[in-house]
């Protein structure tokens, strides 16, 4: 949990968010998801959900990665997810945005996880 010590204030969370780009989005979002899983502070969790959702929308390396990331956010703090994020997620799953068999399987598994 060393990384949780790195983000101890809203300013530090904002800095980490502003540093996110297409090259490091997977690394940073994974760290933010770890912070979300460990945090008990309601306001901090809301901020994390918003930051993760925005990073995922802006810099997702693939639709499948976005779907899996947002599903993980739902698992950790579903009550904090904005309806617009849920709408985007359901659209991607419904459309099956990628056409290969691996992506289809990934969407099916993600949908199954979401419905549990």
N, C-alpha and C positions, 0 to 999 in steps of 0.2 A: 503494500500500500504506500510505498514511498512517493509515487506520483500524485497521490491525493494531497500530499503536503505541498506540492508545487502550486496548486490552485486553492488559495485560502481566502481570496477576496474577489468581489465582482470585477475589479479592475484586472486582476490576473486572468480571470476567465475570458474577459473581453480581449485581452492581448493574445491569448492562445487562439481565440476565434479569428482574430484579424490576421494571424500568421498562417491560417489554413489556406491551402491552395490545392490544385489538382495533383501535385506531386506528393504531398504529405497528408491528404485528407484521410486515408485509411488509418494511418498511424494515430493521428490526432483524434479522430472519432472513436477509435478503440479506447484511447485513454479517457476521453470524456464519458464513454459508456461505463468504464470502470469506476469513475468518480460517481456517476449516477447510481450504480449498484451499491456503492458504499455509503452514500450520503443519506442522512436522516432529516436534514434541514429542508423544509417544504419549499421555501423561496429559492434556495440554491438548486433544488431538483427542477423547479420550473424553468429557471434560467438555463440549466443544462439541456433540458428537453428542447427548448427553443434553439439553442446554439447547435446542437446535434442535428436537428431537423433542417436548419438553414444550411449548414455545411453539406449535409447529404444532398439537398436539393441543388445547390450551386455546383458542387464538385464531384458528384458521383461518377466513379469510373465506369459503371455499367448500371443498367436498370435492375439487374439481379442484386447487385451490391446494395443499391438503394432500398429495395424491397426488404432484404434481410436486415439491414440496419434499422429501418423504421419499425419492423416487427420486434426487434430487440428492444427498442425504445418503448413500444407498447407493453412488452412483457415486464419491463422495469418500472414504468411510470405511465401507464395508459391513461390515467385520469388527467395527466398534464398535457397530453398531445392535442394540438389544435385541430379543429374539424377539417380545415383545409388540407392538412397533412394526411389525415385519414382518407379524405376524398382522393387525393393524388395516389395514395397507396392502393386503394381499391380499383381505381382506373387502370393502373399499371398491371395489377393482377388480372383484372377482367380482360384487358386487351392482350395479355400475353406478349408484352412489348418486344420480346426477342422471339425468333422463330425456330431456333434449334432445339433439339430434344432435351439437352442438358438444361437449358433455360426453362423449358416447360416444366421439367421435373422440379427445378428450384422454386418456381412460382407455386406449384402445387404443394410442395412441402411448406413453403412460407405461409400459404393460406391455411393449411392444416394447423400450423403452430398458432396462427392468429385466432383461429376458431376454438382452440382449447380453453 
